[in-house]
Amino acid sequence: MAVVGADSETGQRVRDEAKEYVLHSWSVQDAVSPLPVAGAEGRYFWDYDGKRYLDFASQLVNVSIGHQHPKVVAAIKEQADKLCTIGPPMATEPRSTLGRLLREVTPGDLSMSFFTNGGAEANENAIKLARWYTGRQKVIARYRSYHGATGGAITLTGDPRRWPAEPGIPGVVRMLDPYTYRCPAGHPDPCPVCSGAPHLEEILQYEGAHTVAAVILETVVGTNGIIVPPDGYLQSIREVCDRHGILLICDEVMAGFGRTGKWFACENWDVVPDILTVAKGINSGYVPLGAMIVSQPIAEWVRDKFFAGGLTYSGHPLAAAAAVASIEAFREEGIVEHAAEMGPLFEERLRGLAERHPSIGEVRGLGCFWGLELVRNRETREMLVPFNATGDAATPVNRIAKAALDRGLYLMMHWNVAIVAPPLTITPEELDEGVAVLDEVLAIADEYVDE
Ligand SMILES: Cc1ncc(COP(=O)(O)O)c(C=O)c1O
């Protein structure tokens, strides 16, 4: 693989200007030192010194197809030559085709899409539509969640990224998560929270089910710790929603498009939401794109109505062309099937790490979507770093991420969870390469173990 663009001086300038002129997401500005990236291919990217990094995070768990997939790059170029941009009132081939393809690849009767620039806007539109459709106002969302950074989406978000945006939009009610490792209900058998229905029913009793428009959840929780719901959970939430005329919105911005080894994560439990929100893996972020995909009854209902939503770039031709090419490549190359086949290999390799590293409290995941929850003590489950740790408190995880990067592995750490989510196209050899680095750097976490 050619490492092009090696030029340290340019790299330095790119980094300096990024620090001087660019406001960086979710960071203390003075503390960031962004890695200047010169190029990428497949599962790797490289800096201006020609140093290569294995991308174990698919950037922000979005580059699912891998970097610079030739078919997707060609489709963007071809579309740019034909028609770079055109307004949403026009019909364009890539957007029309993409609408049809989404109908084909999504489960059940999900059938009509509204296109956005990313995940947050997909969720904004989902709750707006749910409120309009049901004539109700409240939306139930979970704590261990991230739904985006715009006004409504950040209010839906349960994690502390919400705090600076409070009070946010009215009508959001919070629900606990089926987080079996740290169950807030103490995880009795059967567990009212981790089984879904009892906890939701109690909330509905107090909120008034007739006032609730929707339940929104990440089918498999992403940044907040790769939390896979126990079997039966999603089905029971679906059943409660159906019984009360509440819409189920599955946010699969991260978990969709093959990440869990199925086209969509909800297919792991044969559940079809009323609204599915997607972004990231739809075209691996080659051009920004998201979508809200609605079920047939909602599609039929909306047809003779004025849809009060819009975006200048809804279904942007370059983004849609990239998504069409990406979905075709997924089909032609069997990328979802490959992700499913890799799942057991991930599990075996990561459980192997857990045998050697006492700092690994739990290994969990599906397909190419895994988390290693790091602890100081397996008995007490004390977290390696405290909840929402920043600054000095986050030193252990910052050391791990830096040591990995020094060894050419790009790793996403979220509090005490190491997220393992490389592109779905990863090979077994590349997985082993990354796991070998993890094996080395987890020695740092083991230093903090007090058993
Ligand atoms: C589950 C989930 N929903 C929504 C979003 C927001 O997507 P975007 O950043 O494209 O607005 C994210 C982003 O990480 C996400 O992980």
The ligand as an SDF file (V2000), in Angstrom:
LIG
                    3D

 16 16  0  0  0  0  0  0  0  0999 V2000
  -26.3590    6.6760   17.9840 C   0  0  0  0  0  0  0  0  0  0  0  0
  -26.0760    8.0270   17.4110 C   0  0  0  0  0  0  0  0  0  0  0  0
  -27.0960    8.8320   17.0850 N   0  0  0  0  0  0  0  0  0  0  0  0
  -26.9080   10.0470   16.5690 C   0  0  0  0  0  0  0  0  0  0  0  0
  -25.6230   10.5360   16.3660 C   0  0  0  0  0  0  0  0  0  0  0  0
  -25.4400   11.9160   15.7850 C   0  0  0  0  0  0  0  0  0  0  0  0
  -25.0200   11.8230   14.4740 O   0  0  0  0  0  0  0  0  0  0  0  0
  -24.3400   13.0950   13.7610 P   0  0  0  0  0  0  0  0  0  0  0  0
  -23.0680   13.3590   14.4840 O   0  0  0  0  0  0  0  0  0  0  0  0
  -24.1560   12.6320   12.3400 O   0  0  0  0  0  0  0  0  0  0  0  0
  -25.3160   14.2120   13.8650 O   0  0  0  0  0  0  0  0  0  0  0  0
  -24.5300    9.7430   16.6990 C   0  0  0  0  0  0  0  0  0  0  0  0
  -23.1610   10.2380   16.4980 C   0  0  0  0  0  0  0  0  0  0  0  0
  -22.2000    9.7150   16.9950 O   0  0  0  0  0  0  0  0  0  0  0  0
  -24.7500    8.4540   17.2350 C   0  0  0  0  0  0  0  0  0  0  0  0
  -23.7440    7.6600   17.5820 O   0  0  0  0  0  0  0  0  0  0  0  0
  1  2  1  0
  2  3  1  0
  2 15  2  0
  3  4  2  0
  4  5  1  0
  5  6  1  0
  5 12  2  0
  6  7  1  0
  7  8  1  0
  8  9  2  0
  8 10  1  0
  8 11  1  0
 12 13  1  0
 12 15  1  0
 13 14  2  0
 15 16  1  0
M  END
$$$$
